[in-house]
Amino acid sequence: LEQTPWLEHGRVGELSISHVGHAATQAYQPNPARARIKADNSSVLRAFALTGQGVAILPDWLIEDDLRTGRLIHLLPEWQLTRQGVYALYPDTRHLPLKVRVFIDFMKHQS
C-alpha cells in the first residue's frame, strides 16, 4: 500500500484512517508527497480511481454503486476515516431563517 499511487483530496487537510475493532487504535496518515494527483473534487478523484490511476479515500454515497458492481473495491474495510468537522457560517443569528436554524440544530445532534 505504501508504494501505491495516492489520489489526494486537496481540501481535506489532516486526513487519517483508523483501524477499528482492536483494543489499541492504530492510525495511518497518508503521505502527501506520494500523491500522484491532487484535486478539490471527490468526483474527479473517483474518475481517476475508476481508470486505475491510484487509491483514494472517497465518500460512501459517491461510490456505493461502484462498490456494488465491482468497478471499485474497498481496500481496507476494517479501517475508517477519522471524523471530520462540519462548520456552519452565517452572518447574524437574529435574522437566521428558521429552516437554517433547524438544520444547524439537527447537524449538532448528529455528532
Gaussian input, Z-matrix of N, CA and C with variables (Angstrom, degrees):
# hf/3-21g

backbone

0 1
 N
 C     1     B1
 C     2     B2     1     A1
 N     3     B3     2     A2     1     D1
 C     4     B4     3     A3     2     D2
 C     5     B5     4     A4     3     D3
 N     6     B6     5     A5     4     D4
 C     7     B7     6     A6     5     D5
 C     8     B8     7     A7     6     D6
 N     9     B9     8     A8     7     D7
 C    10    B10     9     A9     8     D8
 C    11    B11    10    A10     9     D9
 N    12    B12    11    A11    10    D10
 C    13    B13    12    A12    11    D11
 C    14    B14    13    A13    12    D12
 N    15    B15    14    A14    13    D13
 C    16    B16    15    A15    14    D14
 C    17    B17    16    A16    15    D15
 N    18    B18    17    A17    16    D16
 C    19    B19    18    A18    17    D17
 C    20    B20    19    A19    18    D18
 N    21    B21    20    A20    19    D19
 C    22    B22    21    A21    20    D20
 C    23    B23    22    A22    21    D21
 N    24    B24    23    A23    22    D22
 C    25    B25    24    A24    23    D23
 C    26    B26    25    A25    24    D24
 N    27    B27    26    A26    25    D25
 C    28    B28    27    A27    26    D26
 C    29    B29    28    A28    27    D27
 N    30    B30    29    A29    28    D28
 C    31    B31    30    A30    29    D29
 C    32    B32    31    A31    30    D30
 N    33    B33    32    A32    31    D31
 C    34    B34    33    A33    32    D32
 C    35    B35    34    A34    33    D33
 N    36    B36    35    A35    34    D34
 C    37    B37    36    A36    35    D35
 C    38    B38    37    A37    36    D36
 N    39    B39    38    A38    37    D37
 C    40    B40    39    A39    38    D38
 C    41    B41    40    A40    39    D39
 N    42    B42    41    A41    40    D40
 C    43    B43    42    A42    41    D41
 C    44    B44    43    A43    42    D42
 N    45    B45    44    A44    43    D43
 C    46    B46    45    A45    44    D44
 C    47    B47    46    A46    45    D45
 N    48    B48    47    A47    46    D46
 C    49    B49    48    A48    47    D47
 C    50    B50    49    A49    48    D48
 N    51    B51    50    A50    49    D49
 C    52    B52    51    A51    50    D50
 C    53    B53    52    A52    51    D51
 N    54    B54    53    A53    52    D52
 C    55    B55    54    A54    53    D53
 C    56    B56    55    A55    54    D54
 N    57    B57    56    A56    55    D55
 C    58    B58    57    A57    56    D56
 C    59    B59    58    A58    57    D57
 N    60    B60    59    A59    58    D58
 C    61    B61    60    A60    59    D59
 C    62    B62    61    A61    60    D60
 N    63    B63    62    A62    61    D61
 C    64    B64    63    A63    62    D62
 C    65    B65    64    A64    63    D63
 N    66    B66    65    A65    64    D64
 C    67    B67    66    A66    65    D65
 C    68    B68    67    A67    66    D66
 N    69    B69    68    A68    67    D67
 C    70    B70    69    A69    68    D68
 C    71    B71    70    A70    69    D69
 N    72    B72    71    A71    70    D70
 C    73    B73    72    A72    71    D71
 C    74    B74    73    A73    72    D72
 N    75    B75    74    A74    73    D73
 C    76    B76    75    A75    74    D74
 C    77    B77    76    A76    75    D75
 N    78    B78    77    A77    76    D76
 C    79    B79    78    A78    77    D77
 C    80    B80    79    A79    78    D78
 N    81    B81    80    A80    79    D79
 C    82    B82    81    A81    80    D80
 C    83    B83    82    A82    81    D81
 N    84    B84    83    A83    82    D82
 C    85    B85    84    A84    83    D83
 C    86    B86    85    A85    84    D84
 N    87    B87    86    A86    85    D85
 C    88    B88    87    A87    86    D86
 C    89    B89    88    A88    87    D87
 N    90    B90    89    A89    88    D88
 C    91    B91    90    A90    89    D89
 C    92    B92    91    A91    90    D90
 N    93    B93    92    A92    91    D91
 C    94    B94    93    A93    92    D92
 C    95    B95    94    A94    93    D93
 N    96    B96    95    A95    94    D94
 C    97    B97    96    A96    95    D95
 C    98    B98    97    A97    96    D96
 N    99    B99    98    A98    97    D97
 C   100   B100    99    A99    98    D98
 C   101   B101   100   A100    99    D99
 N   102   B102   101   A101   100   D100
 C   103   B103   102   A102   101   D101
 C   104   B104   103   A103   102   D102
 N   105   B105   104   A104   103   D103
 C   106   B106   105   A105   104   D104
 C   107   B107   106   A106   105   D105
 N   108   B108   107   A107   106   D106
 C   109   B109   108   A108   107   D107
 C   110   B110   109   A109   108   D108
 N   111   B111   110   A110   109   D109
 C   112   B112   111   A111   110   D110
 C   113   B113   112   A112   111   D111
 N   114   B114   113   A113   112   D112
 C   115   B115   114   A114   113   D113
 C   116   B116   115   A115   114   D114
 N   117   B117   116   A116   115   D115
 C   118   B118   117   A117   116   D116
 C   119   B119   118   A118   117   D117
 N   120   B120   119   A119   118   D118
 C   121   B121   120   A120   119   D119
 C   122   B122   121   A121   120   D120
 N   123   B123   122   A122   121   D121
 C   124   B124   123   A123   122   D122
 C   125   B125   124   A124   123   D123
 N   126   B126   125   A125   124   D124
 C   127   B127   126   A126   125   D125
 C   128   B128   127   A127   126   D126
 N   129   B129   128   A128   127   D127
 C   130   B130   129   A129   128   D128
 C   131   B131   130   A130   129   D129
 N   132   B132   131   A131   130   D130
 C   133   B133   132   A132   131   D131
 C   134   B134   133   A133   132   D132
 N   135   B135   134   A134   133   D133
 C   136   B136   135   A135   134   D134
 C   137   B137   136   A136   135   D135
 N   138   B138   137   A137   136   D136
 C   139   B139   138   A138   137   D137
 C   140   B140   139   A139   138   D138
 N   141   B141   140   A140   139   D139
 C   142   B142   141   A141   140   D140
 C   143   B143   142   A142   141   D141
 N   144   B144   143   A143   142   D142
 C   145   B145   144   A144   143   D143
 C   146   B146   145   A145   144   D144
 N   147   B147   146   A146   145   D145
 C   148   B148   147   A147   146   D146
 C   149   B149   148   A148   147   D147
 N   150   B150   149   A149   148   D148
 C   151   B151   150   A150   149   D149
 C   152   B152   151   A151   150   D150
 N   153   B153   152   A152   151   D151
 C   154   B154   153   A153   152   D152
 C   155   B155   154   A154   153   D153
 N   156   B156   155   A155   154   D154
 C   157   B157   156   A156   155   D155
 C   158   B158   157   A157   156   D156
 N   159   B159   158   A158   157   D157
 C   160   B160   159   A159   158   D158
 C   161   B161   160   A160   159   D159
 N   162   B162   161   A161   160   D160
 C   163   B163   162   A162   161   D161
 C   164   B164   163   A163   162   D162
 N   165   B165   164   A164   163   D163
 C   166   B166   165   A165   164   D164
 C   167   B167   166   A166   165   D165
 N   168   B168   167   A167   166   D166
 C   169   B169   168   A168   167   D167
 C   170   B170   169   A169   168   D168
 N   171   B171   170   A170   169   D169
 C   172   B172   171   A171   170   D170
 C   173   B173   172   A172   171   D171
 N   174   B174   173   A173   172   D172
 C   175   B175   174   A174   173   D173
 C   176   B176   175   A175   174   D174
 N   177   B177   176   A176   175   D175
 C   178   B178   177   A177   176   D176
 C   179   B179   178   A178   177   D177
 N   180   B180   179   A179   178   D178
 C   181   B181   180   A180   179   D179
 C   182   B182   181   A181   180   D180
 N   183   B183   182   A182   181   D181
 C   184   B184   183   A183   182   D182
 C   185   B185   184   A184   183   D183
 N   186   B186   185   A185   184   D184
 C   187   B187   186   A186   185   D185
 C   188   B188   187   A187   186   D186
 N   189   B189   188   A188   187   D187
 C   190   B190   189   A189   188   D188
 C   191   B191   190   A190   189   D189
 N   192   B192   191   A191   190   D190
 C   193   B193   192   A192   191   D191
 C   194   B194   193   A193   192   D192
 N   195   B195   194   A194   193   D193
 C   196   B196   195   A195   194   D194
 C   197   B197   196   A196   195   D195
 N   198   B198   197   A197   196   D196
 C   199   B199   198   A198   197   D197
 C   200   B200   199   A199   198   D198
 N   201   B201   200   A200   199   D199
 C   202   B202   201   A201   200   D200
 C   203   B203   202   A202   201   D201
 N   204   B204   203   A203   202   D202
 C   205   B205   204   A204   203   D203
 C   206   B206   205   A205   204   D204
 N   207   B207   206   A206   205   D205
 C   208   B208   207   A207   206   D206
 C   209   B209   208   A208   207   D207
 N   210   B210   209   A209   208   D208
 C   211   B211   210   A210   209   D209
 C   212   B212   211   A211   210   D210
 N   213   B213   212   A212   211   D211
 C   214   B214   213   A213   212   D212
 C   215   B215   214   A214   213   D213
 N   216   B216   215   A215   214   D214
 C   217   B217   216   A216   215   D215
 C   218   B218   217   A217   216   D216
 N   219   B219   218   A218   217   D217
 C   220   B220   219   A219   218   D218
 C   221   B221   220   A220   219   D219
 N   222   B222   221   A221   220   D220
 C   223   B223   222   A222   221   D221
 C   224   B224   223   A223   222   D222
 N   225   B225   224   A224   223   D223
 C   226   B226   225   A225   224   D224
 C   227   B227   226   A226   225   D225
 N   228   B228   227   A227   226   D226
 C   229   B229   228   A228   227   D227
 C   230   B230   229   A229   228   D228
 N   231   B231   230   A230   229   D229
 C   232   B232   231   A231   230   D230
 C   233   B233   232   A232   231   D231
 N   234   B234   233   A233   232   D232
 C   235   B235   234   A234   233   D233
 C   236   B236   235   A235   234   D234
 N   237   B237   236   A236   235   D235
 C   238   B238   237   A237   236   D236
 C   239   B239   238   A238   237   D237
 N   240   B240   239   A239   238   D238
 C   241   B241   240   A240   239   D239
 C   242   B242   241   A241   240   D240
 N   243   B243   242   A242   241   D241
 C   244   B244   243   A243   242   D242
 C   245   B245   244   A244   243   D243
 N   246   B246   245   A245   244   D244
 C   247   B247   246   A246   245   D245
 C   248   B248   247   A247   246   D246
 N   249   B249   248   A248   247   D247
 C   250   B250   249   A249   248   D248
 C   251   B251   250   A250   249   D249
 N   252   B252   251   A251   250   D250
 C   253   B253   252   A252   251   D251
 C   254   B254   253   A253   252   D252
 N   255   B255   254   A254   253   D253
 C   256   B256   255   A255   254   D254
 C   257   B257   256   A256   255   D255
 N   258   B258   257   A257   256   D256
 C   259   B259   258   A258   257   D257
 C   260   B260   259   A259   258   D258
 N   261   B261   260   A260   259   D259
 C   262   B262   261   A261   260   D260
 C   263   B263   262   A262   261   D261
 N   264   B264   263   A263   262   D262
 C   265   B265   264   A264   263   D263
 C   266   B266   265   A265   264   D264
 N   267   B267   266   A266   265   D265
 C   268   B268   267   A267   266   D266
 C   269   B269   268   A268   267   D267
 N   270   B270   269   A269   268   D268
 C   271   B271   270   A270   269   D269
 C   272   B272   271   A271   270   D270
 N   273   B273   272   A272   271   D271
 C   274   B274   273   A273   272   D272
 C   275   B275   274   A274   273   D273
 N   276   B276   275   A275   274   D274
 C   277   B277   276   A276   275   D275
 C   278   B278   277   A277   276   D276
 N   279   B279   278   A278   277   D277
 C   280   B280   279   A279   278   D278
 C   281   B281   280   A280   279   D279
 N   282   B282   281   A281   280   D280
 C   283   B283   282   A282   281   D281
 C   284   B284   283   A283   282   D282
 N   285   B285   284   A284   283   D283
 C   286   B286   285   A285   284   D284
 C   287   B287   286   A286   285   D285
 N   288   B288   287   A287   286   D286
 C   289   B289   288   A288   287   D287
 C   290   B290   289   A289   288   D288
 N   291   B291   290   A290   289   D289
 C   292   B292   291   A291   290   D290
 C   293   B293   292   A292   291   D291
 N   294   B294   293   A293   292   D292
 C   295   B295   294   A294   293   D293
 C   296   B296   295   A295   294   D294
 N   297   B297   296   A296   295   D295
 C   298   B298   297   A297   296   D296
 C   299   B299   298   A298   297   D297
 N   300   B300   299   A299   298   D298
 C   301   B301   300   A300   299   D299
 C   302   B302   301   A301   300   D300
 N   303   B303   302   A302   301   D301
 C   304   B304   303   A303   302   D302
 C   305   B305   304   A304   303   D303
 N   306   B306   305   A305   304   D304
 C   307   B307   306   A306   305   D305
 C   308   B308   307   A307   306   D306
 N   309   B309   308   A308   307   D307
 C   310   B310   309   A309   308   D308
 C   311   B311   310   A310   309   D309
 N   312   B312   311   A311   310   D310
 C   313   B313   312   A312   311   D311
 C   314   B314   313   A313   312   D312
 N   315   B315   314   A314   313   D313
 C   316   B316   315   A315   314   D314
 C   317   B317   316   A316   315   D315
 N   318   B318   317   A317   316   D316
 C   319   B319   318   A318   317   D317
 C   320   B320   319   A319   318   D318
 N   321   B321   320   A320   319   D319
 C   322   B322   321   A321   320   D320
 C   323   B323   322   A322   321   D321
 N   324   B324   323   A323   322   D322
 C   325   B325   324   A324   323   D323
 C   326   B326   325   A325   324   D324
 N   327   B327   326   A326   325   D325
 C   328   B328   327   A327   326   D326
 C   329   B329   328   A328   327   D327
 N   330   B330   329   A329   328   D328
 C   331   B331   330   A330   329   D329
 C   332   B332   331   A331   330   D330

   B1=1.4593
   B2=1.5300
   B3=1.3257
   B4=1.4672
   B5=1.5247
   B6=1.3124
   B7=1.4634
   B8=1.5281
   B9=1.3189
   B10=1.4585
   B11=1.5221
   B12=1.3356
   B13=1.4690
   B14=1.5324
   B15=1.2993
   B16=1.4583
   B17=1.5210
   B18=1.3397
   B19=1.4591
   B20=1.5212
   B21=1.3084
   B22=1.4698
   B23=1.5175
   B24=1.3288
   B25=1.4641
   B26=1.5243
   B27=1.3209
   B28=1.4567
   B29=1.5101
   B30=1.3232
   B31=1.4589
   B32=1.5150
   B33=1.3031
   B34=1.4612
   B35=1.5180
   B36=1.3292
   B37=1.4598
   B38=1.5092
   B39=1.2972
   B40=1.4650
   B41=1.5172
   B42=1.2937
   B43=1.4509
   B44=1.5122
   B45=1.3044
   B46=1.4595
   B47=1.5174
   B48=1.3177
   B49=1.4491
   B50=1.5172
   B51=1.3247
   B52=1.4610
   B53=1.5153
   B54=1.3155
   B55=1.4570
   B56=1.5145
   B57=1.3222
   B58=1.4647
   B59=1.5223
   B60=1.3149
   B61=1.4494
   B62=1.5167
   B63=1.3063
   B64=1.4569
   B65=1.5249
   B66=1.3226
   B67=1.4681
   B68=1.5233
   B69=1.3132
   B70=1.4687
   B71=1.5241
   B72=1.3032
   B73=1.4572
   B74=1.5163
   B75=1.2989
   B76=1.4522
   B77=1.5209
   B78=1.3136
   B79=1.4623
   B80=1.5194
   B81=1.3139
   B82=1.4620
   B83=1.5158
   B84=1.2959
   B85=1.4649
   B86=1.5281
   B87=1.3530
   B88=1.4628
   B89=1.5251
   B90=1.3025
   B91=1.4595
   B92=1.5288
   B93=1.3555
   B94=1.4620
   B95=1.5280
   B96=1.3178
   B97=1.4658
   B98=1.5279
   B99=1.3292
   B100=1.4631
   B101=1.5227
   B102=1.3155
   B103=1.4657
   B104=1.5239
   B105=1.3171
   B106=1.4585
   B107=1.5258
   B108=1.3272
   B109=1.4596
   B110=1.5179
   B111=1.3301
   B112=1.4563
   B113=1.5198
   B114=1.3321
   B115=1.4626
   B116=1.5207
   B117=1.3181
   B118=1.4588
   B119=1.5252
   B120=1.3299
   B121=1.4523
   B122=1.5299
   B123=1.3204
   B124=1.4648
   B125=1.5196
   B126=1.3267
   B127=1.4700
   B128=1.5247
   B129=1.3162
   B130=1.4685
   B131=1.5261
   B132=1.3254
   B133=1.4645
   B134=1.5236
   B135=1.3202
   B136=1.4670
   B137=1.5202
   B138=1.3274
   B139=1.4680
   B140=1.5257
   B141=1.3139
   B142=1.4664
   B143=1.5348
   B144=1.3265
   B145=1.4675
   B146=1.5274
   B147=1.3316
   B148=1.4672
   B149=1.5248
   B150=1.3248
   B151=1.4711
   B152=1.5264
   B153=1.3413
   B154=1.4564
   B155=1.5118
   B156=1.3320
   B157=1.4607
   B158=1.5197
   B159=1.3287
   B160=1.4557
   B161=1.5116
   B162=1.3273
   B163=1.4585
   B164=1.5230
   B165=1.3324
   B166=1.4622
   B167=1.5193
   B168=1.3137
   B169=1.4613
   B170=1.5219
   B171=1.3328
   B172=1.4600
   B173=1.5234
   B174=1.3378
   B175=1.4655
   B176=1.5313
   B177=1.3289
   B178=1.4639
   B179=1.5251
   B180=1.3354
   B181=1.4570
   B182=1.5249
   B183=1.3176
   B184=1.4608
   B185=1.5256
   B186=1.3141
   B187=1.4708
   B188=1.5234
   B189=1.3337
   B190=1.4648
   B191=1.5280
   B192=1.3276
   B193=1.4634
   B194=1.5303
   B195=1.3359
   B196=1.4730
   B197=1.5269
   B198=1.3201
   B199=1.4648
   B200=1.5294
   B201=1.3262
   B202=1.4592
   B203=1.5308
   B204=1.3367
   B205=1.4688
   B206=1.5242
   B207=1.3304
   B208=1.4584
   B209=1.5199
   B210=1.3247
   B211=1.4709
   B212=1.5230
   B213=1.3291
   B214=1.4671
   B215=1.5213
   B216=1.3251
   B217=1.4587
   B218=1.5256
   B219=1.3141
   B220=1.4586
   B221=1.5219
   B222=1.3305
   B223=1.4622
   B224=1.5172
   B225=1.3136
   B226=1.4670
   B227=1.5316
   B228=1.3347
   B229=1.4679
   B230=1.5266
   B231=1.3365
   B232=1.4649
   B233=1.5311
   B234=1.3119
   B235=1.4645
   B236=1.5224
   B237=1.3177
   B238=1.4627
   B239=1.5210
   B240=1.3078
   B241=1.4566
   B242=1.5229
   B243=1.3155
   B244=1.4625
   B245=1.5242
   B246=1.3080
   B247=1.4711
   B248=1.5230
   B249=1.3062
   B250=1.4565
   B251=1.5253
   B252=1.2987
   B253=1.4500
   B254=1.5226
   B255=1.3156
   B256=1.4603
   B257=1.5214
   B258=1.3036
   B259=1.4585
   B260=1.5200
   B261=1.3295
   B262=1.4607
   B263=1.5259
   B264=1.2985
   B265=1.4633
   B266=1.5190
   B267=1.3053
   B268=1.4560
   B269=1.5192
   B270=1.3433
   B271=1.4611
   B272=1.5278
   B273=1.3361
   B274=1.4537
   B275=1.5240
   B276=1.3284
   B277=1.4642
   B278=1.5250
   B279=1.3048
   B280=1.4697
   B281=1.5196
   B282=1.3289
   B283=1.4658
   B284=1.5223
   B285=1.3002
   B286=1.4565
   B287=1.5304
   B288=1.3363
   B289=1.4695
   B290=1.5326
   B291=1.3095
   B292=1.4560
   B293=1.5272
   B294=1.3301
   B295=1.4690
   B296=1.5319
   B297=1.3355
   B298=1.4645
   B299=1.5295
   B300=1.3314
   B301=1.4648
   B302=1.5285
   B303=1.3302
   B304=1.4673
   B305=1.5264
   B306=1.3292
   B307=1.4631
   B308=1.5301
   B309=1.3183
   B310=1.4698
   B311=1.5269
   B312=1.3249
   B313=1.4657
   B314=1.5276
   B315=1.3248
   B316=1.4658
   B317=1.5221
   B318=1.3300
   B319=1.4654
   B320=1.5284
   B321=1.3223
   B322=1.4682
   B323=1.5253
   B324=1.3139
   B325=1.4621
   B326=1.5285
   B327=1.3130
   B328=1.4649
   B329=1.5195
   B330=1.3155
   B331=1.4691
   B332=1.4678
   A1=111.01
   A2=116.47
   A3=119.83
   A4=111.81
   A5=117.76
   A6=121.57
   A7=112.67
   A8=117.45
   A9=121.65
   A10=110.41
   A11=117.93
   A12=119.87
   A13=110.77
   A14=115.21
   A15=123.50
   A16=109.89
   A17=117.58
   A18=123.68
   A19=106.53
   A20=116.68
   A21=121.13
   A22=111.85
   A23=115.39
   A24=121.41
   A25=107.60
   A26=117.32
   A27=122.52
   A28=115.31
   A29=118.08
   A30=119.88
   A31=113.33
   A32=116.64
   A33=120.29
   A34=106.86
   A35=116.08
   A36=120.58
   A37=112.90
   A38=116.94
   A39=121.97
   A40=108.22
   A41=115.78
   A42=121.03
   A43=109.25
   A44=116.14
   A45=119.10
   A46=108.48
   A47=114.80
   A48=120.37
   A49=107.90
   A50=115.98
   A51=121.13
   A52=110.31
   A53=115.17
   A54=122.15
   A55=107.46
   A56=117.15
   A57=120.80
   A58=110.24
   A59=115.29
   A60=120.73
   A61=114.63
   A62=117.73
   A63=121.49
   A64=108.67
   A65=115.79
   A66=120.35
   A67=111.11
   A68=117.01
   A69=121.13
   A70=108.22
   A71=116.47
   A72=120.34
   A73=109.75
   A74=116.01
   A75=122.13
   A76=107.82
   A77=117.23
   A78=120.66
   A79=109.28
   A80=114.73
   A81=121.69
   A82=107.83
   A83=116.75
   A84=122.87
   A85=107.53
   A86=117.63
   A87=118.82
   A88=111.24
   A89=116.17
   A90=122.14
   A91=109.38
   A92=118.28
   A93=120.72
   A94=113.19
   A95=117.28
   A96=120.08
   A97=111.25
   A98=117.30
   A99=121.38
   A100=112.33
   A101=117.57
   A102=120.22
   A103=110.60
   A104=115.56
   A105=121.26
   A106=109.49
   A107=115.22
   A108=121.58
   A109=107.69
   A110=116.20
   A111=121.93
   A112=107.04
   A113=117.11
   A114=121.72
   A115=109.16
   A116=116.12
   A117=121.74
   A118=112.45
   A119=117.01
   A120=120.73
   A121=109.16
   A122=116.52
   A123=120.74
   A124=112.40
   A125=117.55
   A126=120.38
   A127=111.12
   A128=116.74
   A129=120.90
   A130=109.57
   A131=117.00
   A132=120.34
   A133=110.78
   A134=116.79
   A135=120.96
   A136=110.41
   A137=116.85
   A138=120.78
   A139=111.08
   A140=117.35
   A141=120.67
   A142=110.84
   A143=116.91
   A144=120.13
   A145=110.68
   A146=116.92
   A147=120.76
   A148=112.40
   A149=117.08
   A150=120.05
   A151=111.96
   A152=116.55
   A153=120.45
   A154=115.36
   A155=117.40
   A156=120.94
   A157=114.09
   A158=117.54
   A159=119.41
   A160=112.40
   A161=114.64
   A162=123.66
   A163=108.31
   A164=116.17
   A165=120.69
   A166=109.94
   A167=115.41
   A168=121.17
   A169=105.39
   A170=115.37
   A171=121.52
   A172=110.24
   A173=117.26
   A174=119.73
   A175=111.36
   A176=115.14
   A177=120.91
   A178=112.31
   A179=117.55
   A180=120.24
   A181=112.08
   A182=117.47
   A183=121.42
   A184=112.19
   A185=116.82
   A186=119.44
   A187=114.18
   A188=118.54
   A189=119.73
   A190=112.16
   A191=118.26
   A192=121.03
   A193=110.72
   A194=116.75
   A195=121.02
   A196=110.92
   A197=117.18
   A198=120.98
   A199=110.68
   A200=116.14
   A201=120.90
   A202=111.70
   A203=116.62
   A204=120.63
   A205=113.05
   A206=117.44
   A207=120.48
   A208=114.88
   A209=117.50
   A210=119.60
   A211=110.84
   A212=116.18
   A213=122.38
   A214=107.71
   A215=115.94
   A216=120.17
   A217=109.19
   A218=114.90
   A219=121.61
   A220=106.56
   A221=116.29
   A222=120.50
   A223=114.06
   A224=117.21
   A225=121.17
   A226=109.96
   A227=117.85
   A228=119.43
   A229=114.10
   A230=117.52
   A231=119.85
   A232=112.25
   A233=117.57
   A234=122.32
   A235=108.35
   A236=116.23
   A237=119.78
   A238=110.72
   A239=114.41
   A240=122.04
   A241=109.28
   A242=116.67
   A243=120.10
   A244=108.06
   A245=115.08
   A246=119.82
   A247=110.76
   A248=114.75
   A249=122.12
   A250=108.74
   A251=116.74
   A252=120.97
   A253=112.27
   A254=115.01
   A255=122.13
   A256=105.93
   A257=116.28
   A258=120.63
   A259=110.48
   A260=116.17
   A261=122.05
   A262=107.70
   A263=116.29
   A264=121.74
   A265=108.74
   A266=115.65
   A267=120.11
   A268=108.25
   A269=117.22
   A270=120.46
   A271=115.45
   A272=118.44
   A273=119.52
   A274=109.08
   A275=116.91
   A276=119.41
   A277=112.82
   A278=117.88
   A279=119.41
   A280=111.82
   A281=117.40
   A282=120.88
   A283=111.56
   A284=116.25
   A285=121.33
   A286=109.26
   A287=117.95
   A288=119.76
   A289=110.84
   A290=116.25
   A291=121.69
   A292=111.94
   A293=117.61
   A294=119.48
   A295=111.23
   A296=117.27
   A297=120.77
   A298=109.47
   A299=116.92
   A300=121.31
   A301=110.98
   A302=117.13
   A303=121.60
   A304=110.00
   A305=116.92
   A306=120.71
   A307=110.89
   A308=117.35
   A309=121.23
   A310=110.24
   A311=116.84
   A312=120.26
   A313=111.04
   A314=116.79
   A315=121.22
   A316=110.51
   A317=117.10
   A318=120.96
   A319=111.51
   A320=117.37
   A321=120.59
   A322=111.07
   A323=116.54
   A324=120.57
   A325=112.85
   A326=118.28
   A327=121.78
   A328=112.22
   A329=117.71
   A330=120.00
   A331=113.50
   D1=-34.72
   D2=179.38
   D3=-61.74
   D4=-28.75
   D5=-177.66
   D6=-92.27
   D7=-5.02
   D8=-177.94
   D9=-76.15
   D10=135.87
   D11=176.63
   D12=-59.55
   D13=139.15
   D14=-174.77
   D15=-106.61
   D16=135.57
   D17=174.03
   D18=-107.54
   D19=111.36
   D20=-170.53
   D21=-102.81
   D22=138.39
   D23=173.72
   D24=-88.06
   D25=117.51
   D26=-174.41
   D27=-67.52
   D28=-21.13
   D29=-178.03
   D30=-92.35
   D31=-4.28
   D32=177.85
   D33=-99.09
   D34=107.66
   D35=-176.18
   D36=-71.53
   D37=-87.15
   D38=179.95
   D39=-84.55
   D40=106.31
   D41=-177.75
   D42=-119.27
   D43=128.80
   D44=174.69
   D45=-147.60
   D46=159.23
   D47=176.53
   D48=-121.02
   D49=149.08
   D50=-176.64
   D51=-122.71
   D52=144.25
   D53=177.45
   D54=-84.10
   D55=121.79
   D56=-176.78
   D57=-102.45
   D58=158.11
   D59=176.69
   D60=90.41
   D61=8.83
   D62=178.11
   D63=-122.26
   D64=152.63
   D65=-179.34
   D66=-59.85
   D67=-45.30
   D68=178.93
   D69=-97.94
   D70=119.89
   D71=-179.72
   D72=-74.20
   D73=128.50
   D74=175.74
   D75=-103.37
   D76=144.84
   D77=178.21
   D78=-128.86
   D79=150.36
   D80=177.89
   D81=-132.24
   D82=129.59
   D83=178.56
   D84=-111.91
   D85=113.40
   D86=177.53
   D87=-59.47
   D88=143.98
   D89=-179.85
   D90=-85.32
   D91=111.84
   D92=-178.28
   D93=-59.55
   D94=-25.45
   D95=179.77
   D96=-67.51
   D97=-20.29
   D98=179.82
   D99=-88.50
   D100=0.69
   D101=-177.72
   D102=-67.99
   D103=124.31
   D104=175.97
   D105=-78.70
   D106=-39.83
   D107=-177.71
   D108=-135.78
   D109=139.48
   D110=175.93
   D111=-125.21
   D112=127.76
   D113=-179.26
   D114=-141.21
   D115=156.45
   D116=179.30
   D117=-98.20
   D118=17.05
   D119=-173.98
   D120=-140.03
   D121=123.47
   D122=-178.95
   D123=-64.01
   D124=-33.05
   D125=178.94
   D126=-65.29
   D127=-36.25
   D128=177.08
   D129=-66.68
   D130=-44.19
   D131=178.41
   D132=-63.47
   D133=-37.39
   D134=176.38
   D135=-60.49
   D136=-44.89
   D137=179.69
   D138=-60.39
   D139=-42.21
   D140=177.64
   D141=-65.71
   D142=-40.79
   D143=178.60
   D144=-63.51
   D145=-39.13
   D146=179.62
   D147=-64.12
   D148=-26.06
   D149=178.70
   D150=-95.53
   D151=9.92
   D152=174.95
   D153=78.04
   D154=23.77
   D155=-177.62
   D156=-80.52
   D157=-14.20
   D158=179.53
   D159=162.21
   D160=-171.44
   D161=-178.02
   D162=-104.16
   D163=138.68
   D164=-179.40
   D165=-137.30
   D166=154.03
   D167=169.40
   D168=-98.94
   D169=116.57
   D170=-174.46
   D171=-127.59
   D172=152.35
   D173=179.87
   D174=-68.06
   D175=141.59
   D176=-179.32
   D177=-55.06
   D178=-43.35
   D179=-176.41
   D180=-60.97
   D181=-26.46
   D182=-178.27
   D183=-80.69
   D184=-32.54
   D185=-171.90
   D186=-115.66
   D187=9.03
   D188=-176.00
   D189=-58.60
   D190=-38.81
   D191=177.87
   D192=-68.58
   D193=-39.48
   D194=178.06
   D195=-62.97
   D196=-39.08
   D197=178.48
   D198=-68.25
   D199=-43.26
   D200=-178.05
   D201=-63.51
   D202=-39.09
   D203=-177.50
   D204=-88.59
   D205=-7.11
   D206=178.13
   D207=86.92
   D208=6.81
   D209=176.46
   D210=-67.23
   D211=-32.50
   D212=174.07
   D213=-127.24
   D214=155.61
   D215=175.84
   D216=-123.20
   D217=150.60
   D218=176.84
   D219=-87.40
   D220=104.28
   D221=-174.31
   D222=-66.21
   D223=-42.04
   D224=-174.85
   D225=-127.52
   D226=73.26
   D227=-175.21
   D228=-62.90
   D229=-23.15
   D230=-179.97
   D231=-86.22
   D232=3.51
   D233=177.43
   D234=-111.11
   D235=150.67
   D236=178.08
   D237=-136.77
   D238=152.08
   D239=178.35
   D240=-68.27
   D241=135.92
   D242=176.22
   D243=-64.44
   D244=143.46
   D245=-176.64
   D246=-58.41
   D247=138.48
   D248=178.99
   D249=-107.84
   D250=149.65
   D251=178.56
   D252=-79.62
   D253=151.47
   D254=174.01
   D255=-122.75
   D256=132.22
   D257=-175.30
   D258=-123.00
   D259=140.82
   D260=176.12
   D261=-114.97
   D262=124.28
   D263=177.80
   D264=-112.95
   D265=129.71
   D266=178.88
   D267=-147.78
   D268=150.45
   D269=-170.60
   D270=-72.41
   D271=-39.91
   D272=-172.11
   D273=-156.49
   D274=126.72
   D275=-177.64
   D276=-75.27
   D277=-18.06
   D278=-179.69
   D279=-67.88
   D280=-28.58
   D281=-177.28
   D282=-116.74
   D283=27.51
   D284=-178.56
   D285=-77.76
   D286=123.67
   D287=178.09
   D288=-59.08
   D289=145.58
   D290=-177.35
   D291=-57.13
   D292=-40.78
   D293=-178.38
   D294=-64.11
   D295=-32.39
   D296=177.30
   D297=-70.89
   D298=-43.81
   D299=178.33
   D300=-60.57
   D301=-42.67
   D302=179.31
   D303=-63.27
   D304=-42.35
   D305=179.46
   D306=-63.97
   D307=-44.33
   D308=179.34
   D309=-61.90
   D310=-44.35
   D311=178.54
   D312=-62.52
   D313=-40.58
   D314=177.35
   D315=-60.20
   D316=-46.85
   D317=-178.68
   D318=-64.47
   D319=-36.76
   D320=177.89
   D321=-60.32
   D322=-38.22
   D323=-177.04
   D324=-80.23
   D325=-7.25
   D326=178.83
   D327=-81.51
   D328=-17.75
   D329=-176.64
   D330=-82.96

